[in-house]
Amino acid sequence: MEKLYEKYGRYQETLKTVVLKGADGIRKMKEEMDHLRANPPKEIEGRRVLRIRDYKAGTVVDVQTGAVSSTGLPASDVLYFELEGDGWQCVRPSGTEPKMKYYYGERQSR
């Protein structure tokens, strides 16, 4: 296993779940996703956002150049932010409960 870590590096991932209680939970999840799509962050946790994958729209946007390409994947209500320094954040609403899921990952130093 150590040889694989030496070759590819170590990665750390974590998940944060935000429960949106009450009858408004589903509406709040939609509003959060709509807001992120209309106002994508320029940085997350102090790291610049490099590319934004919007799986609902089926697009990958290079933030610096504005170039747009296709994800080539089926539509899904998911946003994935590629960050400088081998980091990423993915956001999606739960499909079964009024919860927002925030996934984070980053490459650790060798």
N, CA, C and O atoms as a printed pandas DataFrame, in Angstrom:
     atom_number atom_name residue_name chain_id  residue_number  x_coord  y_coord  z_coord
0              1         N          MET        A               1    0.813   -1.181    0.000
1              2        CA          MET        A               1    0.000    0.000    0.000
2              3         C          MET        A               1    0.867    1.260    0.000
3              4         O          MET        A               1    0.544    2.247   -0.661
4              5         N          GLU        A               2    1.961    1.215    0.743
5              6        CA          GLU        A               2    2.840    2.387    0.805
6              7         C          GLU        A               2    3.391    2.752   -0.572
7              8         O          GLU        A               2    3.573    3.932   -0.870
8              9         N          LYS        A               3    3.658    1.753   -1.411
9             10        CA          LYS        A               3    4.154    2.040   -2.762
10            11         C          LYS        A               3    3.096    2.777   -3.581
11            12         O          LYS        A               3    3.426    3.662   -4.371
12            13         N          LEU        A               4    1.842    2.417   -3.397
13            14        CA          LEU        A               4    0.762    3.131   -4.085
14            15         C          LEU        A               4    0.674    4.571   -3.594
15            16         O          LEU        A               4    0.495    5.491   -4.392
16            17         N          TYR        A               5    0.801    4.770   -2.279
17            18        CA          TYR        A               5    0.793    6.128   -1.739
18            19         C          TYR        A               5    1.956    6.942   -2.280
19            20         O          TYR        A               5    1.792    8.120   -2.598
20            21         N          GLU        A               6    3.133    6.327   -2.388
21            22        CA          GLU        A               6    4.301    7.022   -2.921
22            23         C          GLU        A               6    4.076    7.431   -4.369
23            24         O          GLU        A               6    4.480    8.517   -4.785
24            25         N          LYS        A               7    3.434    6.564   -5.128
25            26        CA          LYS        A               7    3.220    6.837   -6.553
26            27         C          LYS        A               7    2.101    7.855   -6.786
27            28         O          LYS        A               7    2.258    8.765   -7.599
28            29         N          TYR        A               8    0.962    7.711   -6.074
29            30        CA          TYR        A               8   -0.219    8.530   -6.345
30            31         C          TYR        A               8   -0.533    9.568   -5.279
31            32         O          TYR        A               8   -1.360   10.452   -5.502
32            33         N          GLY        A               9    0.112    9.472   -4.131
33            34        CA          GLY        A               9   -0.155   10.404   -3.047
34            35         C          GLY        A               9   -1.264    9.911   -2.133
35            36         O          GLY        A               9   -1.939    8.923   -2.420
36            37         N          ARG        A              10   -1.433   10.619   -1.031
37            38        CA          ARG        A              10   -2.485   10.303   -0.061
38            39         C          ARG        A              10   -3.598   11.332   -0.206
39            40         O          ARG        A              10   -3.345   12.511   -0.455
40            41         N          TYR        A              11   -4.822   10.872   -0.048
41            42        CA          TYR        A              11   -5.979   11.751   -0.157
42            43         C          TYR        A              11   -6.810   11.652    1.110
43            44         O          TYR        A              11   -6.918   10.586    1.717
44            45         N          GLN        A              12   -7.391   12.769    1.500
45            46        CA          GLN        A              12   -8.275   12.801    2.654
46            47         C          GLN        A              12   -9.635   13.297    2.185
47            48         O          GLN        A              12   -9.724   14.288    1.460
48            49         N          GLU        A              13  -10.683   12.613    2.593
49            50        CA          GLU        A              13  -12.031   13.013    2.225
50            51         C          GLU        A              13  -12.906   13.070    3.462
51            52         O          GLU        A              13  -12.692   12.334    4.424
52            53         N          THR        A              14  -13.895   13.956    3.426
53            54        CA          THR        A              14  -14.825   14.080    4.542
54            55         C          THR        A              14  -16.194   14.483    4.009
55            56         O          THR        A              14  -16.317   14.942    2.873
56            57         N          LEU        A              15  -17.203   14.313    4.820
57            58        CA          LEU        A              15  -18.587   14.612    4.454
58            59         C          LEU        A              15  -19.212   15.446    5.552
59            60         O          LEU        A              15  -19.032   15.170    6.738
60            61         N          LYS        A              16  -19.950   16.470    5.149
61            62        CA          LYS        A              16  -20.737   17.255    6.088
62            63         C          LYS        A              16  -22.186   17.194    5.605
63            64         O          LYS        A              16  -22.466   17.445    4.433
64            65         N          THR        A              17  -23.091   16.863    6.501
65            66        CA          THR        A              17  -24.514   16.804    6.178
66            67         C          THR        A              17  -25.234   17.897    6.947
67            68         O          THR        A              17  -25.058   18.032    8.158
68            69         N          VAL        A              18  -26.050   18.682    6.240
69            70        CA          VAL        A              18  -26.830   19.738    6.864
70            71         C          VAL        A              18  -28.302   19.354    6.747
71            72         O          VAL        A              18  -28.836   19.244    5.644
72            73         N          VAL        A              19  -28.951   19.152    7.891
73            74        CA          VAL        A              19  -30.361   18.786    7.914
74            75         C          VAL        A              19  -31.200   20.058    7.822
75            76         O          VAL        A              19  -30.989   21.008    8.575
76            77         N          LEU        A              20  -32.137   20.065    6.907
77            78        CA          LEU        A              20  -33.046   21.196    6.728
78            79         C          LEU        A              20  -34.421   20.762    7.212
79            80         O          LEU        A              20  -35.181   20.138    6.472
80            81         N          LYS        A              21  -34.728   21.089    8.430
81            82        CA          LYS        A              21  -35.937   20.585    9.073
82            83         C          LYS        A              21  -37.197   21.288    8.596
83            84         O          LYS        A              21  -37.164   22.383    8.032
84            85         N          GLY        A              22  -38.282   20.623    8.842
85            86        CA          GLY        A              22  -39.586   21.212    8.573
86            87         C          GLY        A              22  -40.057   21.003    7.149
87            88         O          GLY        A              22  -39.359   20.436    6.308
88            89         N          ALA        A              23  -41.259   21.478    6.912
89            90        CA          ALA        A              23  -41.892   21.317    5.605
90            91         C          ALA        A              23  -41.144   22.082    4.512
91            92         O          ALA        A              23  -41.298   21.782    3.328
92            93         N          ASP        A              24  -40.342   23.061    4.902
93            94        CA          ASP        A              24  -39.616   23.873    3.913
94            95         C          ASP        A              24  -38.287   23.244    3.487
95            96         O          ASP        A              24  -37.595   23.801    2.635
96            97         N          GLY        A              25  -37.921   22.111    4.054
97            98        CA          GLY        A              25  -36.622   21.504    3.773
98            99         C          GLY        A              25  -36.344   21.281    2.303
99           100         O          GLY        A              25  -35.265   21.627    1.820
100          101         N          ILE        A              26  -37.295   20.709    1.581
101          102        CA          ILE        A              26  -37.108   20.434    0.147
102          103         C          ILE        A              26  -36.950   21.737   -0.623
103          104         O          ILE        A              26  -36.099   21.839   -1.507
104          105         N          ARG        A              27  -37.770   22.738   -0.290
105          106        CA          ARG        A              27  -37.682   24.046   -0.964
106          107         C          ARG        A              27  -36.327   24.693   -0.698
107          108         O          ARG        A              27  -35.722   25.269   -1.602
108          109         N          LYS        A              28  -35.850   24.598    0.543
109          110        CA          LYS        A              28  -34.556   25.188    0.898
110          111         C          LYS        A              28  -33.407   24.503    0.150
111          112         O          LYS        A              28  -32.451   25.165   -0.254
112          113         N          MET        A              29  -33.497   23.189   -0.033
113          114        CA          MET        A              29  -32.449   22.481   -0.792
114          115         C          MET        A              29  -32.400   22.999   -2.222
115          116         O          MET        A              29  -31.325   23.273   -2.754
116          117         N          LYS        A              30  -33.577   23.133   -2.844
117          118        CA          LYS        A              30  -33.630   23.639   -4.220
118          119         C          LYS        A              30  -33.074   25.061   -4.292
119          120         O          LYS        A              30  -32.310   25.391   -5.200
120          121         N          GLU        A              31  -33.461   25.898   -3.330
121          122        CA          GLU        A              31  -32.955   27.277   -3.305
122          123         C          GLU        A              31  -31.434   27.308   -3.174
123          124         O          GLU        A              31  -30.775   28.105   -3.841
124          125         N          GLU        A              32  -30.868   26.447   -2.320
125          126        CA          GLU        A              32  -29.416   26.395   -2.132
126          127         C          GLU        A              32  -28.717   26.008   -3.436
127          128         O          GLU        A              32  -27.724   26.627   -3.818
128          129         N          MET        A              33  -29.232   24.989   -4.112
129          130        CA          MET        A              33  -28.620   24.555   -5.375
130          131         C          MET        A              33  -28.767   25.638   -6.444
131          132         O          MET        A              33  -27.817   25.916   -7.176
132          133         N          ASP        A              34  -29.944   26.248   -6.537
133          134        CA          ASP        A              34  -30.158   27.337   -7.506
134          135         C          ASP        A              34  -29.201   28.497   -7.224
135          136         O          ASP        A              34  -28.630   29.078   -8.147
136          137         N          HIS        A              35  -29.031   28.829   -5.936
137          138        CA          HIS        A              35  -28.128   29.927   -5.560
138          139         C          HIS        A              35  -26.676   29.599   -5.955
139          140         O          HIS        A              35  -25.975   30.453   -6.498
140          141         N          LEU        A              36  -26.232   28.373   -5.683
141          142        CA          LEU        A              36  -24.861   27.992   -6.041
142          143         C          LEU        A              36  -24.647   28.011   -7.551
143          144         O          LEU        A              36  -23.568   28.372   -8.022
144          145         N          ARG        A              37  -25.664   27.626   -8.305
145          146        CA          ARG        A              37  -25.542   27.655   -9.769
146          147         C          ARG        A              37  -25.484   29.095  -10.284
147          148         O          ARG        A              37  -24.705   29.400  -11.187
148          149         N          ALA        A              38  -26.299   29.974   -9.717
149          150        CA          ALA        A              38  -26.349   31.372  -10.163
150          151         C          ALA        A              38  -25.167   32.190   -9.647
151          152         O          ALA        A              38  -24.756   33.162  -10.281
152          153         N          ASN        A              39  -24.621   31.791   -8.491
153          154        CA          ASN        A              39  -23.535   32.536   -7.848
154          155         C          ASN        A              39  -22.445   31.574   -7.379
155          156         O          ASN        A              39  -22.227   31.432   -6.175
156          157         N          PRO        A              40  -21.765   30.916   -8.304
157          158        CA          PRO        A              40  -20.758   29.945   -7.872
158          159         C          PRO        A              40  -19.623   30.630   -7.105
159          160         O          PRO        A              40  -19.230   31.750   -7.433
160          161         N          PRO        A              41  -19.108   29.958   -6.098
161          162        CA          PRO        A              41  -18.024   30.555   -5.321
162          163         C          PRO        A              41  -16.757   30.695   -6.156
163          164         O          PRO        A              41  -16.477   29.869   -7.025
164          165         N          LYS        A              42  -16.001   31.745   -5.882
165          166        CA          LYS        A              42  -14.715   31.942   -6.559
166          167         C          LYS        A              42  -13.605   31.195   -5.825
167          168         O          LYS        A              42  -12.581   30.833   -6.404
168          169         N          GLU        A              43  -13.843   30.973   -4.519
169          170        CA          GLU        A              43  -12.908   30.175   -3.736
170          171         C          GLU        A              43  -13.658   29.459   -2.621
171          172         O          GLU        A              43  -14.720   29.893   -2.176
172          173         N          ILE        A              44  -13.074   28.356   -2.187
173          174        CA          ILE        A              44  -13.627   27.553   -1.097
174          175         C          ILE        A              44  -12.480   27.211   -0.160
175          176         O          ILE        A              44  -11.446   26.702   -0.592
176          177         N          GLU        A              45  -12.664   27.491    1.115
177          178        CA          GLU        A              45  -11.627   27.204    2.120
178          179         C          GLU        A              45  -10.277   27.817    1.724
179          180         O          GLU        A              45   -9.225   27.223    1.961
180          181         N          GLY        A              46  -10.318   29.003    1.121
181          182        CA          GLY        A              46   -9.093   29.696    0.752
182          183         C          GLY        A              46   -8.436   29.206   -0.525
183          184         O          GLY        A              46   -7.336   29.644   -0.860
184          185         N          ARG        A              47   -9.095   28.303   -1.245
185          186        CA          ARG        A              47   -8.542   27.783   -2.511
186          187         C          ARG        A              47   -9.402   28.251   -3.679
187          188         O          ARG        A              47  -10.630   28.188   -3.633
188          189         N          ARG        A              48   -8.727   28.721   -4.729
189          190        CA          ARG        A              48   -9.453   29.166   -5.920
190          191         C          ARG        A              48  -10.201   28.007   -6.570
191          192         O          ARG        A              48   -9.701   26.884   -6.633
192          193         N          VAL        A              49  -11.399   28.299   -7.047
193          194        CA          VAL        A              49  -12.149   27.329   -7.840
194          195         C          VAL        A              49  -11.604   27.393   -9.263
195          196         O          VAL        A              49  -11.568   28.465   -9.867
196          197         N          LEU        A              50  -11.181   26.255   -9.798
197          198        CA          LEU        A              50  -10.608   26.188  -11.142
198          199         C          LEU        A              50  -11.636   25.788  -12.196
199          200         O          LEU        A              50  -11.696   26.368  -13.280
200          201         N          ARG        A              51  -12.443   24.786  -11.856
201          202        CA          ARG        A              51  -13.463   24.289  -12.772
202          203         C          ARG        A              51  -14.717   23.945  -11.986
203          204         O          ARG        A              51  -14.658   23.563  -10.817
204          205         N          ILE        A              52  -15.858   24.091  -12.659
205          206        CA          ILE        A              52  -17.136   23.763  -12.041
206          207         C          ILE        A              52  -17.843   22.744  -12.931
207          208         O          ILE        A              52  -18.112   23.000  -14.104
208          209         N          ARG        A              53  -18.133   21.594  -12.350
209          210        CA          ARG        A              53  -18.917   20.575  -13.055
210          211         C          ARG        A              53  -20.354   20.672  -12.559
211          212         O          ARG        A              53  -20.622   20.511  -11.368
212          213         N          ASP        A              54  -21.261   20.931  -13.470
213          214        CA          ASP        A              54  -22.685   20.968  -13.139
214          215         C          ASP        A              54  -23.323   19.773  -13.829
215          216         O          ASP        A              54  -23.579   19.801  -15.033
216          217         N          TYR        A              55  -23.576   18.730  -13.061
217          218        CA          TYR        A              55  -24.091   17.500  -13.649
218          219         C          TYR        A              55  -25.548   17.633  -14.076
219          220         O          TYR        A              55  -26.016   16.848  -14.901
220          221         N          LYS        A              56  -26.263   18.592  -13.542
221          222        CA          LYS        A              56  -27.652   18.824  -13.971
222          223         C          LYS        A              56  -27.663   19.444  -15.367
223          224         O          LYS        A              56  -28.464   19.060  -16.219
224          225         N          ALA        A              57  -26.773   20.400  -15.591
225          226        CA          ALA        A              57  -26.652   21.046  -16.907
226          227         C          ALA        A              57  -25.795   20.221  -17.861
227          228         O          ALA        A              57  -25.849   20.420  -19.074
228          229         N          GLY        A              58  -25.003   19.293  -17.314
229          230        CA          GLY        A              58  -24.119   18.474  -18.150
230          231         C          GLY        A              58  -22.887   19.218  -18.626
231          232         O          GLY        A              58  -22.335   18.895  -19.678
232          233         N          THR        A              59  -22.447   20.220  -17.857
233          234        CA          THR        A              59  -21.334   21.063  -18.299
234          235         C          THR        A              59  -20.167   21.055  -17.315
235          236         O          THR        A              59  -20.324   20.821  -16.117
236          237         N          VAL        A              60  -18.987   21.324  -17.882
237          238        CA          VAL        A              60  -17.780   21.597  -17.110
238          239         C          VAL        A              60  -17.296   22.960  -17.571
239          240         O          VAL        A              60  -17.032   23.153  -18.758
240          241         N          VAL        A              61  -17.174   23.907  -16.653
241          242        CA          VAL        A              61  -16.751   25.266  -16.995
242          243         C          VAL        A              61  -15.377   25.521  -16.402
243          244         O          VAL        A              61  -15.171   25.371  -15.198
244          245         N          ASP        A              62  -14.431   25.910  -17.263
245          246        CA          ASP        A              62  -13.117   26.349  -16.815
246          247         C          ASP        A              62  -13.287   27.801  -16.374
247          248         O          ASP        A              62  -13.572   28.668  -17.200
248          249         N          VAL        A              63  -13.118   28.069  -15.108
249          250        CA          VAL        A              63  -13.397   29.389  -14.555
250          251         C          VAL        A              63  -12.494   30.462  -15.156
251          252         O          VAL        A              63  -12.946   31.585  -15.380
252          253         N          GLN        A              64  -11.230   30.140  -15.422
253          254        CA          GLN        A              64  -10.299   31.140  -15.952
254          255         C          GLN        A              64  -10.589   31.490  -17.407
255          256         O          GLN        A              64  -10.606   32.665  -17.772
256          257         N          THR        A              65  -10.814   30.485  -18.231
257          258        CA          THR        A              65  -10.978   30.740  -19.661
258          259         C          THR        A              65  -12.429   30.877  -20.099
259          260         O          THR        A              65  -12.713   31.443  -21.154
260          261         N          GLY        A              66  -13.346   30.357  -19.287
261          262        CA          GLY        A              66  -14.754   30.365  -19.666
262          263         C          GLY        A              66  -15.117   29.232  -20.612
263          264         O          GLY        A              66  -16.273   29.110  -21.020
264          265         N          ALA        A              67  -14.139   28.398  -20.967
265          266        CA          ALA        A              67  -14.403   27.276  -21.875
266          267         C          ALA        A              67  -15.391   26.308  -21.225
267          268         O          ALA        A              67  -15.302   25.998  -20.037
268          269         N          VAL        A              68  -16.332   25.843  -22.040
269          270        CA          VAL        A              68  -17.361   24.926  -21.551
270          271         C          VAL        A              68  -17.263   23.625  -22.326
271          272         O          VAL        A              68  -17.180   23.623  -23.554
272          273         N          SER        A              69  -17.273   22.512  -21.592
273          274        CA          SER        A              69  -17.288   21.199  -22.219
274          275         C          SER        A              69  -18.382   20.364  -21.557
275          276         O          SER        A              69  -19.016   20.803  -20.597
276          277         N          SER        A              70  -18.590   19.185  -22.068
277          278        CA          SER        A              70  -19.634   18.305  -21.558
278          279         C          SER        A              70  -19.087   17.353  -20.499
279          280         O          SER        A              70  -17.937   16.921  -20.576
280          281         N          THR        A              71  -19.913   17.032  -19.518
281          282        CA          THR        A              71  -19.524   16.020  -18.546
282          283         C          THR        A              71  -19.601   14.639  -19.184
283          284         O          THR        A              71  -18.858   13.733  -18.806
284          285         N          GLY        A              72  -20.496   14.479  -20.145
285          286        CA          GLY        A              72  -20.682   13.189  -20.785
286          287         C          GLY        A              72  -21.410   12.190  -19.900
287          288         O          GLY        A              72  -21.411   10.991  -20.179
288          289         N          LEU        A              73  -22.029   12.684  -18.834
289          290        CA          LEU        A              73  -22.708   11.809  -17.872
290          291         C          LEU        A              73  -24.192   12.158  -17.789
291          292         O          LEU        A              73  -24.590   13.251  -18.192
292          293         N          PRO        A              74  -25.005   11.255  -17.278
293          294        CA          PRO        A              74  -26.435   11.547  -17.121
294          295         C          PRO        A              74  -26.663   12.722  -16.171
295          296         O          PRO        A              74  -25.839   13.001  -15.300
296          297         N          ALA        A              75  -27.785   13.400  -16.352
297          298        CA          ALA        A              75  -28.128   14.549  -15.515
298          299         C          ALA        A              75  -28.391   14.121  -14.077
299          300         O          ALA        A              75  -29.023   13.097  -13.818
300          301         N          SER        A              76  -27.885   14.937  -13.143
301          302        CA          SER        A              76  -28.070   14.701  -11.721
302          303         C          SER        A              76  -27.880   16.034  -11.006
303          304         O          SER        A              76  -27.059   16.846  -11.433
304          305         N          ASP        A              77  -28.609   16.272   -9.944
305          306        CA          ASP        A              77  -28.534   17.551   -9.237
306          307         C          ASP        A              77  -27.297   17.590   -8.346
307          308         O          ASP        A              77  -27.391   17.484   -7.123
308          309         N          VAL        A              78  -26.135   17.745   -8.984
309          310        CA          VAL        A              78  -24.840   17.713   -8.299
310          311         C          VAL        A              78  -23.954   18.822   -8.856
311          312         O          VAL        A              78  -23.899   19.031  -10.068
312          313         N          LEU        A              79  -23.267   19.526   -7.975
313          314        CA          LEU        A              79  -22.240   20.494   -8.357
314          315         C          LEU        A              79  -20.906   20.031   -7.790
315          316         O          LEU        A              79  -20.819   19.638   -6.627
316          317         N          TYR        A              80  -19.871   20.079   -8.616
317          318        CA          TYR        A              80  -18.532   19.628   -8.218
318          319         C          TYR        A              80  -17.561   20.748   -8.541
319          320         O          TYR        A              80  -17.440   21.165   -9.693
320          321         N          PHE        A              81  -16.873   21.232   -7.523
321          322        CA          PHE        A              81  -15.928   22.329   -7.673
322          323         C          PHE        A              81  -14.508   21.788   -7.564
323          324         O          PHE        A              81  -14.119   21.262   -6.521
324          325         N          GLU        A              82  -13.735   21.919   -8.640
325          326        CA          GLU        A              82  -12.324   21.531   -8.612
326          327         C          GLU        A              82  -11.536   22.729   -8.092
327          328         O          GLU        A              82  -11.687   23.845   -8.587
328          329         N          LEU        A              83  -10.690   22.486   -7.085
329          330        CA          LEU        A              83   -9.958   23.558   -6.423
330          331         C          LEU        A              83   -8.466   23.460   -6.695
331          332         O          LEU        A              83   -7.943   22.386   -6.994
332          333         N          GLU        A              84   -7.793   24.592   -6.587
333          334        CA          GLU        A              84   -6.343   24.572   -6.735
334          335         C          GLU        A              84   -5.746   23.702   -5.631
335          336         O          GLU        A              84   -6.337   23.540   -4.563
336          337         N          GLY        A              85   -4.577   23.150   -5.902
337          338        CA          GLY        A              85   -3.895   22.336   -4.909
338          339         C          GLY        A              85   -4.483   20.950   -4.746
339          340         O          GLY        A              85   -4.414   20.373   -3.661
340          341         N          ASP        A              86   -5.062   20.404   -5.806
341          342        CA          ASP        A              86   -5.618   19.040   -5.767
342          343         C          ASP        A              86   -6.732   18.881   -4.737
343          344         O          ASP        A              86   -6.792   17.868   -4.041
344          345         N          GLY        A              87   -7.607   19.869   -4.636
345          346        CA          GLY        A              87   -8.748   19.779   -3.734
346          347         C          GLY        A              87  -10.044   19.827   -4.513
347          348         O          GLY        A              87  -10.061   20.205   -5.684
348          349         N          TRP        A              88  -11.126   19.447   -3.866
349          350        CA          TRP        A              88  -12.433   19.501   -4.501
350          351         C          TRP        A              88  -13.531   19.573   -3.447
351          352         O          TRP        A              88  -13.330   19.199   -2.292
352          353         N          GLN        A              89  -14.691   20.059   -3.864
353          354        CA          GLN        A              89  -15.894   20.025   -3.037
354          355         C          GLN        A              89  -17.049   19.655   -3.943
355          356         O          GLN        A              89  -17.150   20.140   -5.070
356          357         N          CYS        A              90  -17.910   18.802   -3.449
357          358        CA          CYS        A              90  -19.080   18.359   -4.192
358          359         C          CYS        A              90  -20.303   18.621   -3.324
359          360         O          CYS        A              90  -20.284   18.348   -2.124
360          361         N          VAL        A              91  -21.363   19.149   -3.923
361          362        CA          VAL        A              91  -22.580   19.484   -3.190
362          363         C          VAL        A              91  -23.763   18.829   -3.890
363          364         O          VAL        A              91  -23.883   18.868   -5.115
364          365         N          ARG        A              92  -24.641   18.219   -3.077
365          366        CA          ARG        A              92  -25.853   17.649   -3.649
366          367         C          ARG        A              92  -26.925   17.549   -2.577
367          368         O          ARG        A              92  -26.619   17.369   -1.398
368          369         N          PRO        A              93  -28.176   17.666   -2.986
369          370        CA          PRO        A              93  -29.249   17.417   -2.032
370          371         C          PRO        A              93  -29.459   15.912   -1.900
371          372         O          PRO        A              93  -29.238   15.160   -2.849
372          373         N          SER        A              94  -29.880   15.487   -0.731
373          374        CA          SER        A              94  -30.224   14.079   -0.550
374          375         C          SER        A              94  -31.444   13.778   -1.410
375          376         O          SER        A              94  -32.313   14.630   -1.593
376          377         N          GLY        A              95  -31.499   12.591   -1.920
377          378        CA          GLY        A              95  -32.652   12.206   -2.732
378          379         C          GLY        A              95  -33.807   11.669   -1.911
379          380         O          GLY        A              95  -34.902   11.478   -2.440
380          381         N          THR        A              96  -33.583   11.421   -0.623
381          382        CA          THR        A              96  -34.620   10.790    0.197
382          383         C          THR        A              96  -35.004   11.579    1.441
383          384         O          THR        A              96  -36.046   11.319    2.043
384          385         N          GLU        A              97  -34.170   12.546    1.833
385          386        CA          GLU        A              97  -34.418   13.304    3.061
386          387         C          GLU        A              97  -34.107   14.774    2.826
387          388         O          GLU        A              97  -33.384   15.101    1.885
388          389         N          PRO        A              98  -34.638   15.678    3.664
389          390        CA          PRO        A              98  -34.309   17.099    3.513
390          391         C          PRO        A              98  -32.920   17.399    4.098
391          392         O          PRO        A              98  -32.790   18.017    5.155
392          393         N          LYS        A              99  -31.897   16.944    3.378
393          394        CA          LYS        A              99  -30.513   17.135    3.810
394          395         C          LYS        A              99  -29.666   17.575    2.626
395          396         O          LYS        A              99  -29.858   17.108    1.503
396          397         N          MET        A             100  -28.733   18.474    2.886
397          398        CA          MET        A             100  -27.720   18.837    1.896
398          399         C          MET        A             100  -26.453   18.081    2.268
399          400         O          MET        A             100  -26.093   17.999    3.443
400          401         N          LYS        A             101  -25.783   17.534    1.269
401          402        CA          LYS        A             101  -24.548   16.788    1.492
402          403         C          LYS        A             101  -23.398   17.567    0.861
403          404         O          LYS        A             101  -23.456   17.944   -0.310
404          405         N          TYR        A             102  -22.360   17.802    1.649
405          406        CA          TYR        A             102  -21.158   18.505    1.199
406          407         C          TYR        A             102  -19.979   17.556    1.363
407          408         O          TYR        A             102  -19.621   17.188    2.481
408          409         N          TYR        A             103  -19.388   17.167    0.262
409          410        CA          TYR        A             103  -18.234   16.269    0.275
410          411         C          TYR        A             103  -16.988   17.098   -0.012
411          412         O          TYR        A             103  -17.004   17.976   -0.874
412          413         N          TYR        A             104  -15.910   16.816    0.714
413          414        CA          TYR        A             104  -14.648   17.530    0.522
414          415         C          TYR        A             104  -13.525   16.515    0.334
415          416         O          TYR        A             104  -13.545   15.434    0.922
416          417         N          GLY        A             105  -12.566   16.872   -0.478
417          418        CA          GLY        A             105  -11.399   16.018   -0.630
418          419         C          GLY        A             105  -10.189   16.844   -1.002
419          420         O          GLY        A             105  -10.299   17.905   -1.616
420          421         N          GLU        A             106   -9.026   16.332   -0.614
421          422        CA          GLU        A             106   -7.777   17.011   -0.976
422          423         C          GLU        A             106   -6.623   16.009   -0.927
423          424         O          GLU        A             106   -6.634   15.027   -0.184
424          425         N          ARG        A             107   -5.645   16.311   -1.748
425          426        CA          ARG        A             107   -4.429   15.501   -1.739
426          427         C          ARG        A             107   -3.567   15.971   -0.589
427          428         O          ARG        A             107   -3.381   17.170   -0.385
428          429         N          GLN        A             108   -3.045   15.021    0.157
429          430        CA          GLN        A             108   -2.162   15.320    1.285
430          431         C          GLN        A             108   -0.729   15.449    0.786
431          432         O          GLN        A             108   -0.387   14.909   -0.266
432          433         N          SER        A             109    0.101   16.152    1.526
433          434        CA          SER        A             109    1.512   16.282    1.179
434          435         C          SER        A             109    2.166   14.911    1.190
435          436         O          SER        A             109    1.780   14.031    1.959
436          437         N          ARG        A             110    3.135   14.746    0.350
437          438        CA          ARG        A             110    3.866   13.465    0.312
438          439         C          ARG        A             110    4.883   13.396    1.406
439          440         O          ARG        A             110    5.590   12.396    1.530
